[in-house]
Amino acid sequence: MKRILGLIIWISTIAITQAQQNSEVKVLARAQEDVILLRWAPTDAISWEYGNKYGYTIERYTVIKDSVLLKPAVKILLTPGGIKPEPPEVWEPRIDQNDYAAIAAQAIYGETFELTEDYAKDIVQVINKTKELEQRFSFALFAADQSFKVAEMSGLAFVDKNARENEKYMYKVISNVPDSVQQITPGTFFIGLMDHAPLPQPIDLEATFGDRIVMLKWNREFFERVYNSFVIERSDDGGGTFRQISNQPLINAYTGDTPDARYYYKMDSIPENHIKYVYRVRGISAFGEIGPPSETIEGEGFELVNAQVGITGHDIDGANNVRINWGFRAEKETDIRGFEVQRSGKQSGPFNNINEEEILQPGTRSYIDQRPLSTAYYRIGFVTKYNERRYSHPYLVQLEDSIPPAIPKGISAVIDTSGIISFTWIANQEEDLLGYRVYRSNFKNSEFSQLTSSPIRINSFQDTISLKNLTDKIYYRISAVDSRYNVSEMSDIIEVIKPDLIPPVPPVFEKVEASSEGITIKWTGSSSTDVSKLILYRRQARTDNWAIIADLAATDTFYVDRNLTSGTRYGYLLVAVDEAGNESDPSKPVTLAALDQVQTGRFVKINSRVSREEKLVRVSWQFESVQEPSAYLIYRSAEDEPIALYRRINGSSREFIDRELTNHTQYKYRIKAVFSDGRESGFSEEAMVRY
């Protein structure tokens, strides 16, 4: 016996310990016009059992008054004596009047079993006792949810009749169970009379009438957190008066994830066929409030037609028109309005009517589909005088089809820097289209391999390629496939240019020299074929401030830096940039000191002017120097040609006339002074004209 009692204590201790880990009180509240209704419940069976013994205390904190936040909030104890379930003698008069009162009373006060002297069965009884407590707890909360009065009697509800319109409150429901027995976290709810709102109207009420029966359904998704149950009301006088169809409200406990779970359902038997009945639905909240009625729906019951329709066969003519034949008992034609012919691309549907008339005549037994699908399922339905529809089993028809779909058109491809290519194209319009196949090749004139193991259903596709190879392009084609696996010709070739992530080879300096006109830098260009320009950087020696001094053409091989300070050492480096914007590593820097540029003079000004009447270009300049030059060297370039020595003229001249010209050509001129001792000045600024 001691061993059994020890086991009972051990099991109870585990149950209590588990309950204490997450035990709390959950609170709901609803504001009516002049009162606030409170509902609460513990989160586990043990807490509920202790709550029945020790009860609950409710505190109210006035947090807001006249739209002003109160600091501190004003506390009021609403239940000085606590709240517990009513004693059995209070329940007894209500048990016969209210089924939910009977359920709650049995859950709280119903007799329980005792341990027997058969110790071998006591273990099972301990387990059963735990299950019994869970069942009592569940049914007690269920009964409280269905009747606010039962919730009050169960010590799980309270009505605050002293709430004021200009105040908002924080209600706190505290379990009176001592912490030494079990720790239960209080529950809170923030609300005021100003939060009162009418209950919503049930929506989407539908009715399907049959032979002295009707199936009702209405929206569940929007209301399962608002209403615990519903009452269905029926009128047989056109909506003048309504009566509940049963004494008990409808409680829909279905919890599945199917589309039907979106609705509540109720079947009702109606007294007679061919009489109009009107239905509406009203919800009941967890606070016992009955919400407004839904929109009404009406209909009549009718006798079912005891007949069947079935497709007996089909014929296909030379134009590929399909004739569907069916059978139906002639003596039942007076019971129907006619037939419908429906078609679908799948056996499971959806099916759509294809008969041009709204309904075929009752004597009809065949129909010709002049626009058939290559593969289609047909079914025939008859329509009764009460618009009841009954359909045959689906019937498969397949046409001979050797015509492939159209070639996919309007294909576009976009590739990103990670190698993901996204394709889109105009969707084919064939009704029997199965999908598309995508092909790829590394070379335009090579064989294309299929990427898609099965036809893809949508008109888009993604492929991922490696960018770390020597080819800069990749090629794709697309074909369409129908349900008979006829394949179209391949589309035009789609050329996709891979993003260039490889920087060009840097240029190499060949020579750097200082002269009176500046520092001349010469280099060998990048060996990469996609270089678009060169960038020349300069800095003064012993500094880290590199600055761009020139953007140069990819074909340039030298540059003269003139804007210098004599005696200062300058460093240079060159960077190549390709068409994708990738920059090469900098070239190896070179450093040189600038020479004095004043000793040979300087060009102050250079002008150029076109005279079309005289068919010449006149270039003039001003040169400042201590010594008169012995000659001037004229350099010229045409369009993109490199500038080169063009003429040598007398040192006393300050003007040059060029008559050897070609129309619509751009010319650039630069001047250099030459002295009798062989010294040369630096170049003038560039003068540019278009002739």
ChimeraX attribute file (.defattr): number of C-alpha atoms within 10 A of each C-alpha:
attribute: neighborCount
match mode: 1-to-1
recipient: residues
	/A:1	9
	/A:2	7
	/A:3	8
	/A:4	14
	/A:5	11
	/A:6	11
	/A:7	15
	/A:8	16
	/A:9	11
	/A:10	12
	/A:11	15
	/A:12	15
	/A:13	12
	/A:14	11
	/A:15	14
	/A:16	17
	/A:17	14
	/A:18	13
	/A:19	19
	/A:20	19
	/A:21	11
	/A:22	13
	/A:23	22
	/A:24	20
	/A:25	22
	/A:26	16
	/A:27	20
	/A:28	18
	/A:29	21
	/A:30	20
	/A:31	19
	/A:32	16
	/A:33	12
	/A:34	15
	/A:35	18
	/A:36	21
	/A:37	16
	/A:38	23
	/A:39	22
	/A:40	21
	/A:41	24
	/A:42	24
	/A:43	16
	/A:44	19
	/A:45	22
	/A:46	22
	/A:47	24
	/A:48	26
	/A:49	17
	/A:50	17
	/A:51	23
	/A:52	22
	/A:53	13
	/A:54	17
	/A:55	20
	/A:56	23
	/A:57	19
	/A:58	21
	/A:59	17
	/A:60	23
	/A:61	18
	/A:62	21
	/A:63	21
	/A:64	18
	/A:65	15
	/A:66	10
	/A:67	10
	/A:68	10
	/A:69	13
	/A:70	13
	/A:71	9
	/A:72	9
	/A:73	15
	/A:74	13
	/A:75	14
	/A:76	13
	/A:77	13
	/A:78	16
	/A:79	13
	/A:80	10
	/A:81	10
	/A:82	16
	/A:83	23
	/A:84	19
	/A:85	24
	/A:86	16
	/A:87	13
	/A:88	13
	/A:89	8
	/A:90	12
	/A:91	20
	/A:92	13
	/A:93	11
	/A:94	15
	/A:95	16
	/A:96	11
	/A:97	10
	/A:98	14
	/A:99	15
	/A:100	23
	/A:101	26
	/A:102	18
	/A:103	20
	/A:104	27
	/A:105	26
	/A:106	17
	/A:107	20
	/A:108	21
	/A:109	13
	/A:110	11
	/A:111	8
	/A:112	8
	/A:113	9
	/A:114	10
	/A:115	12
	/A:116	10
	/A:117	9
	/A:118	9
	/A:119	13
	/A:120	10
	/A:121	11
	/A:122	18
	/A:123	15
	/A:124	10
	/A:125	18
	/A:126	18
	/A:127	12
	/A:128	13
	/A:129	16
	/A:130	15
	/A:131	13
	/A:132	17
	/A:133	18
	/A:134	17
	/A:135	14
	/A:136	22
	/A:137	23
	/A:138	16
	/A:139	17
	/A:140	26
	/A:141	22
	/A:142	17
	/A:143	22
	/A:144	28
	/A:145	23
	/A:146	22
	/A:147	22
	/A:148	22
	/A:149	19
	/A:150	29
	/A:151	29
	/A:152	19
	/A:153	22
	/A:154	24
	/A:155	21
	/A:156	29
	/A:157	22
	/A:158	21
	/A:159	15
	/A:160	13
	/A:161	10
	/A:162	10
	/A:163	18
	/A:164	15
	/A:165	15
	/A:166	13
	/A:167	18
	/A:168	23
	/A:169	22
	/A:170	19
	/A:171	23
	/A:172	19
	/A:173	24
	/A:174	20
	/A:175	29
	/A:176	21
	/A:177	18
	/A:178	11
	/A:179	10
	/A:180	6
	/A:181	10
	/A:182	19
	/A:183	19
	/A:184	23
	/A:185	16
	/A:186	19
	/A:187	19
	/A:188	19
	/A:189	16
	/A:190	17
	/A:191	18
	/A:192	24
	/A:193	20
	/A:194	15
	/A:195	14
	/A:196	15
	/A:197	11
	/A:198	10
	/A:199	15
	/A:200	16
	/A:201	14
	/A:202	22
	/A:203	18
	/A:204	13
	/A:205	19
	/A:206	18
	/A:207	19
	/A:208	15
	/A:209	23
	/A:210	19
	/A:211	16
	/A:212	18
	/A:213	18
	/A:214	19
	/A:215	14
	/A:216	21
	/A:217	20
	/A:218	19
	/A:219	17
	/A:220	19
	/A:221	11
	/A:222	13
	/A:223	19
	/A:224	16
	/A:225	10
	/A:226	14
	/A:227	25
	/A:228	22
	/A:229	22
	/A:230	20
	/A:231	21
	/A:232	22
	/A:233	18
	/A:234	22
	/A:235	19
	/A:236	17
	/A:237	12
	/A:238	14
	/A:239	16
	/A:240	8
	/A:241	11
	/A:242	16
	/A:243	13
	/A:244	15
	/A:245	16
	/A:246	11
	/A:247	7
	/A:248	12
	/A:249	17
	/A:250	17
	/A:251	15
	/A:252	16
	/A:253	9
	/A:254	12
	/A:255	9
	/A:256	9
	/A:257	8
	/A:258	7
	/A:259	7
	/A:260	13
	/A:261	15
	/A:262	18
	/A:263	19
	/A:264	21
	/A:265	20
	/A:266	14
	/A:267	13
	/A:268	15
	/A:269	14
	/A:270	19
	/A:271	11
	/A:272	14
	/A:273	17
	/A:274	13
	/A:275	16
	/A:276	15
	/A:277	22
	/A:278	21
	/A:279	26
	/A:280	25
	/A:281	24
	/A:282	20
	/A:283	27
	/A:284	22
	/A:285	22
	/A:286	23
	/A:287	22
	/A:288	19
	/A:289	14
	/A:290	16
	/A:291	20
	/A:292	16
	/A:293	18
	/A:294	19
	/A:295	15
	/A:296	16
	/A:297	17
	/A:298	18
	/A:299	17
	/A:300	20
	/A:301	22
	/A:302	20
	/A:303	14
	/A:304	13
	/A:305	17
	/A:306	7
	/A:307	14
	/A:308	14
	/A:309	18
	/A:310	17
	/A:311	19
	/A:312	12
	/A:313	14
	/A:314	16
	/A:315	12
	/A:316	16
	/A:317	8
	/A:318	6
	/A:319	7
	/A:320	17
	/A:321	16
	/A:322	21
	/A:323	16
	/A:324	22
	/A:325	17
	/A:326	17
	/A:327	15
	/A:328	17
	/A:329	10
	/A:330	9
	/A:331	8
	/A:332	13
	/A:333	17
	/A:334	12
	/A:335	18
	/A:336	19
	/A:337	17
	/A:338	19
	/A:339	26
	/A:340	23
	/A:341	23
	/A:342	19
	/A:343	24
	/A:344	20
	/A:345	17
	/A:346	14
	/A:347	16
	/A:348	9
	/A:349	13
	/A:350	10
	/A:351	17
	/A:352	13
	/A:353	17
	/A:354	19
	/A:355	16
	/A:356	9
	/A:357	10
	/A:358	11
	/A:359	16
	/A:360	19
	/A:361	15
	/A:362	18
	/A:363	13
	/A:364	14
	/A:365	16
	/A:366	19
	/A:367	18
	/A:368	17
	/A:369	17
	/A:370	12
	/A:371	10
	/A:372	18
	/A:373	21
	/A:374	18
	/A:375	18
	/A:376	18
	/A:377	20
	/A:378	24
	/A:379	24
	/A:380	27
	/A:381	21
	/A:382	28
	/A:383	20
	/A:384	20
	/A:385	14
	/A:386	17
	/A:387	11
	/A:388	18
	/A:389	15
	/A:390	16
	/A:391	17
	/A:392	15
	/A:393	14
	/A:394	21
	/A:395	18
	/A:396	17
	/A:397	18
	/A:398	14
	/A:399	15
	/A:400	10
	/A:401	15
	/A:402	11
	/A:403	12
	/A:404	19
	/A:405	24
	/A:406	19
	/A:407	16
	/A:408	21
	/A:409	15
	/A:410	10
	/A:411	18
	/A:412	14
	/A:413	17
	/A:414	14
	/A:415	18
	/A:416	11
	/A:417	11
	/A:418	13
	/A:419	16
	/A:420	15
	/A:421	17
	/A:422	15
	/A:423	18
	/A:424	16
	/A:425	16
	/A:426	12
	/A:427	18
	/A:428	18
	/A:429	9
	/A:430	14
	/A:431	14
	/A:432	17
	/A:433	22
	/A:434	20
	/A:435	21
	/A:436	24
	/A:437	21
	/A:438	24
	/A:439	18
	/A:440	20
	/A:441	18
	/A:442	15
	/A:443	14
	/A:444	15
	/A:445	9
	/A:446	10
	/A:447	11
	/A:448	16
	/A:449	13
	/A:450	15
	/A:451	13
	/A:452	12
	/A:453	8
	/A:454	13
	/A:455	18
	/A:456	16
	/A:457	14
	/A:458	13
	/A:459	16
	/A:460	16
	/A:461	17
	/A:462	13
	/A:463	13
	/A:464	12
	/A:465	12
	/A:466	9
	/A:467	18
	/A:468	11
	/A:469	6
	/A:470	6
	/A:471	11
	/A:472	13
	/A:473	15
	/A:474	16
	/A:475	18
	/A:476	24
	/A:477	21
	/A:478	22
	/A:479	22
	/A:480	28
	/A:481	26
	/A:482	23
	/A:483	16
	/A:484	18
	/A:485	18
	/A:486	16
	/A:487	21
	/A:488	19
	/A:489	16
	/A:490	17
	/A:491	19
	/A:492	15
	/A:493	16
	/A:494	17
	/A:495	16
	/A:496	16
	/A:497	14
	/A:498	20
	/A:499	15
	/A:500	16
	/A:501	14
	/A:502	13
	/A:503	19
	/A:504	22
	/A:505	21
	/A:506	23
	/A:507	23
	/A:508	19
	/A:509	20
	/A:510	13
	/A:511	12
	/A:512	17
	/A:513	15
	/A:514	16
	/A:515	18
	/A:516	21
	/A:517	25
	/A:518	24
	/A:519	22
	/A:520	16
	/A:521	20
	/A:522	17
	/A:523	17
	/A:524	15
	/A:525	22
	/A:526	21
	/A:527	12
	/A:528	16
	/A:529	11
	/A:530	16
	/A:531	25
	/A:532	16
	/A:533	18
	/A:534	25
	/A:535	18
	/A:536	20
	/A:537	19
	/A:538	21
	/A:539	18
	/A:540	18
	/A:541	15
	/A:542	9
	/A:543	9
	/A:544	9
	/A:545	10
	/A:546	14
	/A:547	12
	/A:548	13
	/A:549	14
	/A:550	14
	/A:551	12
	/A:552	17
	/A:553	13
	/A:554	18
	/A:555	14
	/A:556	14
	/A:557	17
	/A:558	17
	/A:559	16
	/A:560	17
	/A:561	16
	/A:562	18
	/A:563	11
	/A:564	18
	/A:565	14
	/A:566	14
	/A:567	11
	/A:568	12
	/A:569	16
	/A:570	19
	/A:571	17
	/A:572	24
	/A:573	21
	/A:574	25
	/A:575	23
	/A:576	29
	/A:577	23
	/A:578	22
	/A:579	14
	/A:580	14
	/A:581	15
	/A:582	15
	/A:583	21
	/A:584	21
	/A:585	15
	/A:586	18
	/A:587	18
	/A:588	13
	/A:589	13
	/A:590	16
	/A:591	16
	/A:592	18
	/A:593	20
	/A:594	23
	/A:595	20
	/A:596	16
	/A:597	18
	/A:598	15
	/A:599	14
	/A:600	21
	/A:601	20
	/A:602	20
	/A:603	18
	/A:604	11
	/A:605	13
	/A:606	19
	/A:607	16
	/A:608	18
	/A:609	16
	/A:610	16
	/A:611	10
	/A:612	10
	/A:613	6
	/A:614	8
	/A:615	14
	/A:616	16
	/A:617	21
	/A:618	14
	/A:619	22
	/A:620	17
	/A:621	16
	/A:622	13
	/A:623	18
	/A:624	14
	/A:625	14
	/A:626	9
	/A:627	11
	/A:628	16
	/A:629	25
	/A:630	16
	/A:631	18
	/A:632	23
	/A:633	19
	/A:634	19
	/A:635	18
	/A:636	20
	/A:637	17
	/A:638	18
	/A:639	12
	/A:640	9
	/A:641	10
	/A:642	12
	/A:643	15
	/A:644	13
	/A:645	14
	/A:646	12
	/A:647	13
	/A:648	16
	/A:649	15
	/A:650	14
	/A:651	16
	/A:652	11
	/A:653	13
	/A:654	14
	/A:655	16
	/A:656	18
	/A:657	13
	/A:658	12
	/A:659	11
	/A:660	8
	/A:661	14
	/A:662	12
	/A:663	9
	/A:664	9
	/A:665	11
	/A:666	15
	/A:667	20
	/A:668	19
	/A:669	23
	/A:670	22
	/A:671	27
	/A:672	22
	/A:673	27
	/A:674	21
	/A:675	16
	/A:676	12
	/A:677	8
	/A:678	8
	/A:679	14
	/A:680	21
	/A:681	25
	/A:682	24
	/A:683	20
	/A:684	21
	/A:685	16
	/A:686	14
	/A:687	18
	/A:688	18
	/A:689	16
	/A:690	15
	/A:691	17
